Amino acid sequence: MKRTLAVILAGGEGARLSILSEKRAKPAVPFGGKYRIIDFALSNCVNSSIDNVVVLTQYNPRSLNDHIGRGRPWDLDRNTGGVRVLQPYIGRNKASDWYRGTADAVFQNLGVVDQAAGDTVVVLAGDHVYKMDYGPFVTFHRRRRADVTIAVRRVPLADASRMGILAMDESGRITDFAEKPKQPRSDLASMGVYVFAKRTFHRWLAESRPDFGSDVVPAMLAGGARVFGYRFDGYWQDVGTIQSYWEANMALLDDRPDLDMYDQEWLIHTRSEERAPARVAATAQVHRSLISHGCLIDGTVVNSVLSPGVVVGVGAVVRDSIVMFDSVVRPGAVVDRAILDKQVVVGPGAIVGEGIQLDRPNRLTPTHLNTGITIVGKQAVIPRGVRIGRNVRIDPNVRAADFAGRVVATGSTIERHDGQTRARAGRSARNAAGEETPVPGSRSGDAGL
């Protein structure tokens, strides 16, 4: 593995994660309480004895850069090898520009690849949650003298049209590949994880081929390259939608979760601030939840994932939810089937996630919010006593003045609009979910702090 370079593609926009990835790259989105999504790819590298890692960023890279730093949490702060975080740049020649796709990102950094010792390059997606030992993967690739080997796994046919679908012969050689086919002919899907022989990079990336799945792999098959598939049966999850992200977090609460983050033989490393231990007060009740360090729990937490520094006040209830770093749920408030980004404040007696109608989508972003989950953006403040329905989007930095009334109907969006009150698509009507007609709210700016 010392002859292997890992290239982690971490520049994706992740638009389907809505406001969770509007101000940060998708790989930097928190997961599992204390972690970030990219921690899994980085930890896989270190645990697989790959100590030469390049991370290619593009979209909103600041939080990702801050998180990785020099790589100390992963023991990658070293003089030889280690981790380097590279961003696109504009050069004098046409070879350097903003990345047009996954393959183009690697192509524009071929100089870094060429300088690395060894003959093998592992190309990894930085926005998937999985545990994988790359050692057997690389060994499989070398023994078959492959030009490229793709990690593959079986997926439900209902999900196959969102992935690269392939067919293999008995030797493992890939005979057919189609990126996101409308009518999949197989349930074998690419994981977006590749092993390349370094010698093949220049030949297959030199032409205008932006993406590995859409362009490079089909071209290699057509050109007679040795393309193999490596079957992987371990845990792997693409958390690219609000629903899949929420489900993957909730699955961590199972008695025996498929993703075992307590495995001492395969630790998931992360950048972690020093904080005091979590405190659970005499008034608190905690059931089937992950409570990170620095949390102060005086209320009730059920079936939820809490990041470091979360505060749950007396009489407050957090249920079936994800609450990120340093958010505060004031006394008497309820958070139900919701995702709260960092540093959110939910005022006393407020309800985030009210009603039984889960299938009425958000009117502005129906493809992102349609399963009953309400999301609240970073540093938003929910005023005292406000009742917020399902599939609601509360934008970052929203304040009390941005709420038109005490009730936010299911499917609505509350936007921050230069201090003016604006609730888009918030139709006022009594409906089967028990929502009430909004009444004028306080203009005093009371956020229940």
C-alpha positions as CSV (number, residue, x, y, z in Angstrom):
1,M,0.0,0.0,0.0
2,K,3.0,2.3,0.3
3,R,3.1,2.3,-3.5
4,T,-0.5,3.7,-3.6
5,L,-1.7,7.3,-3.9
6,A,-5.3,8.1,-2.8
7,V,-7.1,10.9,-4.6
8,I,-10.3,11.9,-2.8
9,L,-12.9,13.8,-4.9
10,A,-14.5,16.3,-2.5
11,G,-15.7,19.1,-4.7
12,G,-19.3,18.1,-5.2
13,E,-22.1,20.6,-4.7
14,G,-24.5,18.2,-3.1
15,A,-27.6,20.2,-4.1
16,R,-30.0,17.5,-3.0
17,L,-29.0,18.1,0.6
18,S,-30.6,21.5,0.4
19,I,-29.4,24.1,2.9
20,L,-27.1,21.5,4.6
21,S,-24.7,21.9,1.7
22,E,-25.4,25.5,0.6
23,K,-22.5,27.0,2.6
24,R,-20.3,23.9,2.8
25,A,-19.1,21.2,0.5
26,K,-21.1,18.0,0.9
27,P,-18.1,16.0,2.3
28,A,-18.0,18.6,5.1
29,V,-21.6,18.0,6.2
30,P,-21.7,16.6,9.8
31,F,-22.7,13.0,10.3
32,G,-23.2,10.7,13.2
33,G,-22.9,13.4,15.8
34,K,-19.2,14.3,15.9
35,Y,-18.0,13.3,12.4
36,R,-18.0,14.8,8.9
37,I,-18.8,12.7,5.8
38,I,-15.2,12.9,4.5
39,D,-13.9,11.4,7.7
40,F,-14.9,7.9,6.4
41,A,-12.8,8.1,3.2
42,L,-9.8,9.6,5.2
43,S,-10.1,7.0,7.9
44,N,-10.4,4.2,5.3
45,C,-7.1,5.4,3.8
46,V,-5.2,5.5,7.1
47,N,-6.6,2.2,8.3
48,S,-5.6,0.7,4.9
49,S,-2.0,1.9,5.4
50,I,-2.3,4.5,2.6
51,D,-0.4,7.6,3.9
52,N,-0.2,9.6,0.7
53,V,-3.6,11.4,0.2
54,V,-4.7,14.2,-2.1
55,V,-8.1,15.9,-1.5
56,L,-9.5,17.8,-4.5
57,T,-12.0,20.4,-3.5
58,Q,-14.0,23.0,-5.4
59,Y,-17.4,24.0,-4.1
60,N,-17.4,26.0,-0.9
61,P,-14.2,24.5,0.4
62,R,-13.6,26.6,3.4
63,S,-15.1,24.4,6.1
64,L,-13.6,21.3,4.5
65,N,-10.1,23.0,4.5
66,D,-10.5,24.0,8.1
67,H,-11.6,20.5,9.1
68,I,-8.8,18.6,7.4
69,G,-6.1,21.2,8.2
70,R,-2.7,19.4,8.1
71,G,-4.3,16.1,8.7
72,R,-3.2,15.5,12.3
73,P,-6.4,13.6,13.5
74,W,-5.7,11.0,10.8
75,D,-1.9,10.9,11.4
76,L,-1.4,12.5,8.0
77,D,0.7,15.5,9.2
78,R,4.0,14.2,7.9
79,N,6.8,15.5,5.8
80,T,6.6,12.8,3.2
81,G,3.2,11.8,1.9
82,G,0.6,13.0,4.3
83,V,-2.5,14.9,3.1
84,R,-2.7,17.8,0.6
85,V,-5.9,19.7,-0.1
86,L,-5.9,21.2,-3.6
87,Q,-8.3,23.6,-5.2
88,P,-8.8,24.4,-8.9
89,Y,-6.9,27.4,-10.3
90,I,-6.9,29.5,-13.4
91,G,-3.6,29.2,-15.3
92,R,-2.2,30.7,-18.5
93,N,-2.9,27.5,-20.4
94,K,-6.2,26.0,-21.1
95,A,-5.4,22.9,-19.1
96,S,-6.3,24.6,-15.8
97,D,-9.8,25.8,-15.1
98,W,-12.7,25.0,-12.9
99,Y,-13.3,21.3,-12.8
100,R,-15.9,20.0,-15.3
101,G,-16.3,16.6,-13.6
102,T,-14.6,13.9,-11.6
103,A,-12.1,12.8,-14.3
104,D,-11.3,16.4,-15.3
105,A,-10.5,17.2,-11.6
106,V,-7.9,14.4,-11.6
107,F,-6.6,15.3,-15.1
108,Q,-5.9,18.9,-14.0
109,N,-3.8,17.5,-11.2
110,L,-1.8,14.9,-13.1
111,G,1.4,16.6,-12.2
112,V,0.7,15.7,-8.5
113,V,-0.2,12.2,-9.5
114,D,3.0,11.7,-11.5
115,Q,5.2,13.0,-8.7
116,A,3.8,10.4,-6.2
117,A,5.8,7.3,-5.6
118,G,4.3,4.0,-6.7
119,D,2.3,2.6,-9.6
120,T,-1.3,2.7,-8.3
121,V,-3.9,5.4,-7.7
122,V,-7.0,4.9,-5.7
123,V,-9.7,7.4,-6.7
124,L,-12.3,7.8,-3.9
125,A,-15.6,9.7,-3.5
126,G,-15.4,12.0,-0.5
127,D,-19.2,12.1,0.0
128,H,-20.1,8.5,0.8
129,V,-20.3,6.9,4.2
130,Y,-18.6,3.5,4.3
131,K,-16.0,1.3,5.9
132,M,-13.6,-0.4,3.4
133,D,-10.2,-1.9,3.6
134,Y,-8.5,-0.8,0.3
135,G,-5.8,-3.5,0.7
136,P,-7.7,-6.4,-0.8
137,F,-9.2,-4.1,-3.5
138,V,-5.7,-3.0,-4.6
139,T,-4.4,-6.6,-4.5
140,F,-7.3,-7.8,-6.7
141,H,-6.5,-5.0,-9.2
142,R,-2.8,-5.9,-9.4
143,R,-3.3,-9.6,-9.7
144,R,-5.5,-9.1,-12.7
145,R,-3.1,-6.5,-14.2
146,A,-6.1,-4.3,-14.7
147,D,-6.1,-0.8,-16.2
148,V,-8.9,0.1,-13.8
149,T,-10.9,-1.8,-11.2
150,I,-14.2,-0.5,-10.0
151,A,-15.7,-1.3,-6.6
152,V,-19.2,-2.7,-7.2
153,R,-22.1,-3.8,-5.0
154,R,-25.7,-5.0,-5.5
155,V,-28.4,-2.3,-5.1
156,P,-32.2,-2.4,-5.2
157,L,-33.4,-2.1,-8.8
158,A,-35.5,0.9,-7.7
159,D,-32.3,2.8,-7.0
160,A,-30.3,1.6,-9.9
161,S,-31.3,4.3,-12.3
162,R,-29.4,6.8,-10.1
163,M,-26.1,5.0,-10.4
164,G,-23.6,3.5,-12.9
165,I,-24.8,0.0,-13.7
166,L,-22.6,-2.7,-15.1
167,A,-22.3,-6.4,-16.0
168,M,-19.3,-8.7,-15.3
169,D,-18.2,-12.1,-16.6
170,E,-17.0,-15.0,-14.3
171,S,-13.5,-13.6,-14.1
172,G,-14.7,-10.3,-12.8
173,R,-14.1,-8.4,-16.1
174,I,-16.7,-5.8,-16.8
175,T,-18.4,-6.3,-20.1
176,D,-21.0,-3.5,-20.1
177,F,-21.4,-0.2,-18.3
178,A,-24.2,2.4,-18.4
179,E,-24.2,5.6,-16.3
180,K,-27.7,6.2,-14.7
181,P,-29.7,4.1,-17.3
182,K,-33.4,4.8,-17.5
183,Q,-34.1,1.0,-17.6
184,P,-31.3,-0.8,-15.7
185,R,-30.5,-4.3,-16.9
186,S,-28.6,-5.2,-13.8
187,D,-28.5,-4.6,-10.0
188,L,-24.7,-4.3,-9.9
189,A,-23.7,-0.7,-9.3
190,S,-20.5,1.2,-9.2
191,M,-19.6,2.7,-5.8
192,G,-17.6,5.5,-7.4
193,V,-14.4,4.0,-6.0
194,Y,-11.7,3.1,-8.5
195,V,-8.1,1.7,-8.6
196,F,-6.1,2.8,-11.6
197,A,-2.8,1.8,-12.9
198,K,-0.9,5.1,-13.1
199,R,0.3,4.3,-16.6
200,T,-3.3,4.4,-17.9
201,F,-4.1,7.9,-16.6
202,H,-2.5,9.9,-19.4
203,R,-4.0,7.9,-22.2
204,W,-7.6,7.8,-20.9
205,L,-7.8,11.3,-19.3
206,A,-5.9,13.3,-22.0
207,E,-9.0,13.6,-24.2
208,S,-12.0,15.7,-23.2
209,R,-13.7,13.3,-20.9
210,P,-15.2,15.1,-17.8
211,D,-16.5,12.2,-15.7
212,F,-15.3,8.7,-14.9
213,G,-18.7,7.1,-15.0
214,S,-20.2,8.9,-18.0
215,D,-17.1,9.2,-20.2
216,V,-13.8,7.5,-19.1
217,V,-15.1,4.0,-18.2
218,P,-17.2,3.6,-21.4
219,A,-14.3,4.8,-23.5
220,M,-11.9,2.3,-21.8
221,L,-14.4,-0.5,-22.5
222,A,-14.7,0.5,-26.1
223,G,-11.0,0.8,-26.4
224,G,-10.2,-2.7,-25.2
225,A,-8.8,-1.7,-21.8
226,R,-8.7,-4.2,-19.0
227,V,-11.7,-3.1,-16.8
228,F,-12.6,-5.2,-13.8
229,G,-15.1,-5.1,-11.0
230,Y,-14.4,-5.8,-7.3
231,R,-17.4,-7.0,-5.3
232,F,-17.8,-5.2,-2.0
233,D,-20.4,-6.5,0.5
234,G,-19.6,-4.2,3.5
235,Y,-21.4,-1.1,4.7
236,W,-21.7,1.7,2.1
237,Q,-24.3,4.5,1.9
238,D,-24.7,7.4,-0.5
239,V,-26.2,10.1,1.8
240,G,-27.0,12.4,-1.1
241,T,-30.6,13.2,-0.2
242,I,-32.2,14.6,2.9
243,Q,-34.1,11.3,3.4
244,S,-31.1,9.0,2.9
245,Y,-29.0,11.3,5.2
246,W,-31.6,11.2,7.9
247,E,-32.1,7.4,7.5
248,A,-28.4,6.7,7.7
249,N,-28.1,8.7,10.9
250,M,-31.1,7.0,12.4
251,A,-29.7,3.6,11.5
252,L,-26.8,4.3,13.9
253,L,-29.3,4.0,16.8
254,D,-30.0,0.3,16.1
255,D,-28.9,-2.2,18.7
256,R,-26.5,-3.7,16.2
257,P,-26.0,-1.0,13.5
258,D,-24.6,-2.0,10.1
259,L,-22.1,0.8,10.5
260,D,-20.2,-0.1,13.7
261,M,-18.4,3.1,14.8
262,Y,-17.3,1.4,18.0
263,D,-15.0,-1.1,16.2
264,Q,-11.6,-0.6,17.8
265,E,-9.9,-2.3,14.9
266,W,-11.3,0.2,12.4
267,L,-11.6,3.6,14.1
268,I,-13.2,6.5,12.4
269,H,-11.0,9.5,13.0
270,T,-12.1,13.1,13.1
271,R,-11.0,16.6,14.1
272,S,-12.5,17.0,17.5
273,E,-12.4,20.0,19.9
274,E,-11.8,19.4,23.6
275,R,-15.1,19.7,25.5
276,A,-16.4,18.6,28.8
277,P,-18.3,15.2,29.1
278,A,-22.0,15.2,28.2
279,R,-24.2,15.9,31.2
280,V,-27.6,14.3,31.7
281,A,-29.5,16.0,34.5
282,A,-32.0,14.5,37.0
283,T,-34.9,16.0,34.9
284,A,-33.7,14.4,31.7
285,Q,-34.8,11.3,29.9
286,V,-32.6,9.8,27.1
287,H,-33.7,6.8,25.0
288,R,-32.0,5.2,22.0
289,S,-29.9,8.2,21.1
290,L,-26.3,9.3,20.4
291,I,-25.2,12.1,22.8
292,S,-21.9,13.7,22.0
293,H,-19.5,15.3,24.4
294,G,-20.3,18.8,25.7
295,C,-24.1,18.3,25.5
296,L,-26.3,19.5,28.4
297,I,-29.5,17.5,28.6
298,D,-32.2,18.6,31.0
299,G,-35.2,17.5,28.8
300,T,-36.2,14.4,26.8
301,V,-34.2,13.0,23.9
302,V,-35.6,10.0,22.0
303,N,-34.2,8.3,18.9
304,S,-32.0,11.2,18.0
305,V,-28.4,12.1,17.1
306,L,-26.9,15.1,19.0
307,S,-23.6,16.7,18.0
308,P,-21.2,18.2,20.5
309,G,-22.4,21.2,22.6
310,V,-26.1,20.7,22.1
311,V,-28.4,22.0,24.9
312,V,-31.9,20.6,25.5
313,G,-33.8,22.6,28.2
314,V,-36.1,21.4,30.9
315,G,-39.4,20.1,29.5
316,A,-38.0,20.2,25.9
317,V,-38.4,17.1,23.7
318,V,-36.1,16.1,20.8
319,R,-37.5,13.1,18.9
320,D,-36.4,11.3,15.7
321,S,-34.1,14.2,14.9
322,I,-30.5,15.3,14.1
323,V,-29.3,18.3,16.0
324,M,-25.9,19.6,15.0
325,F,-23.1,21.4,16.9
326,D,-24.0,24.0,19.6
327,S,-27.7,24.2,18.8
328,V,-30.0,25.1,21.7
329,V,-33.5,23.8,22.3
330,R,-35.1,26.0,24.9
331,P,-37.4,24.8,27.7
332,G,-40.7,23.4,26.6
333,A,-39.8,23.3,22.9
334,V,-40.4,20.3,20.7
335,V,-38.2,19.1,17.8
336,D,-39.7,16.2,15.9
337,R,-38.4,14.5,12.7
338,A,-36.2,17.5,11.9
339,I,-32.6,18.3,11.1
340,L,-31.1,21.4,12.8
341,D,-27.9,22.7,11.5
342,K,-25.2,24.3,13.7
343,Q,-25.9,27.0,16.3
344,V,-29.7,27.0,15.8
345,V,-31.8,28.3,18.7
346,V,-35.3,27.0,19.1
347,G,-37.3,29.3,21.4
348,P,-39.3,28.3,24.5
349,G,-42.5,26.4,23.6
350,A,-41.8,26.4,19.9
351,I,-42.6,23.3,17.8
352,V,-40.4,22.3,14.9
353,G,-42.1,19.5,13.0
354,E,-45.9,19.4,13.7
355,G,-48.7,17.5,12.1
356,I,-49.3,14.0,10.7
357,Q,-49.2,14.8,7.0
358,L,-45.7,13.8,5.9
359,D,-46.2,13.6,2.1
360,R,-47.1,17.2,1.3
361,P,-43.8,18.4,-0.2
362,N,-42.1,21.7,0.2
363,R,-43.5,24.1,-2.4
364,L,-40.2,25.7,-3.4
365,T,-38.1,22.5,-3.3
366,P,-40.4,19.5,-3.7
367,T,-37.7,17.1,-4.8
368,H,-35.6,17.9,-1.7
369,L,-38.2,17.9,1.0
370,N,-41.0,15.5,0.6
371,T,-40.9,12.9,3.4
372,G,-41.9,14.9,6.4
373,I,-38.5,16.1,7.5
374,T,-38.2,19.8,8.4
375,I,-34.8,21.4,8.1
376,V,-33.4,24.5,9.9
377,G,-30.4,26.3,8.5
378,K,-27.3,27.3,10.4
379,Q,-27.7,30.0,13.1
380,A,-31.4,30.4,12.6
381,V,-33.5,31.5,15.5
382,I,-37.0,30.1,16.0
383,P,-39.1,32.5,18.0
384,R,-40.9,31.6,21.2
385,G,-44.1,29.6,20.7
386,V,-43.9,29.3,16.9
387,R,-45.4,26.1,15.4
388,I,-43.7,24.8,12.3
389,G,-45.1,22.0,10.1
390,R,-43.6,19.2,8.1
391,N,-41.4,19.5,5.0
392,V,-40.6,23.1,6.0
393,R,-37.3,24.8,5.1
394,I,-36.0,27.5,7.5
395,D,-33.1,29.3,5.9
396,P,-29.9,30.1,7.7
397,N,-29.7,33.2,9.9
398,V,-33.5,33.6,10.0
399,R,-34.7,35.8,12.9
400,A,-38.1,36.5,14.5
401,A,-38.9,39.3,12.1
402,D,-38.8,36.9,9.2
403,F,-41.8,35.0,10.5
404,A,-45.2,36.3,9.3
405,G,-47.1,34.6,12.2
406,R,-47.1,32.0,14.9
407,V,-47.9,29.1,12.5
408,V,-45.7,28.0,9.6
409,A,-47.7,25.6,7.4
410,T,-46.5,22.3,6.1
411,G,-44.5,22.8,2.9
412,S,-43.6,26.4,3.5
413,T,-40.2,28.2,3.4
414,I,-39.0,30.9,5.7
415,E,-36.3,33.1,4.2
416,R,-34.0,35.7,5.6
417,H,-34.8,38.8,3.7
418,D,-32.8,41.8,5.0
419,G,-34.9,42.0,8.2
420,Q,-38.2,42.0,6.4
421,T,-40.9,39.5,7.0
422,R,-41.3,37.0,4.2
423,A,-42.8,33.6,4.2
424,R,-43.0,32.1,0.7
425,A,-45.4,29.4,-0.3
426,G,-46.9,29.5,3.2
427,R,-50.6,29.1,2.3
428,S,-52.8,29.8,5.3
429,A,-55.5,27.2,5.7
430,R,-56.8,24.7,8.1
431,N,-56.0,21.2,6.8
432,A,-56.0,17.5,7.8
433,A,-52.7,17.9,9.6
434,G,-54.3,20.1,12.2
435,E,-52.6,23.3,11.1
436,E,-54.2,26.6,12.0
437,T,-54.6,29.9,10.1
438,P,-51.5,32.0,10.9
439,V,-52.1,35.0,13.1
440,P,-49.9,38.1,13.2
441,G,-46.7,37.4,15.2
442,S,-44.7,39.6,17.5
443,R,-42.6,42.2,15.7
444,S,-40.6,42.8,18.9
445,G,-37.8,40.4,17.8
446,D,-38.4,38.1,20.7
447,A,-36.4,35.0,19.9
448,G,-36.9,33.4,23.3
449,L,-33.2,33.8,24.2
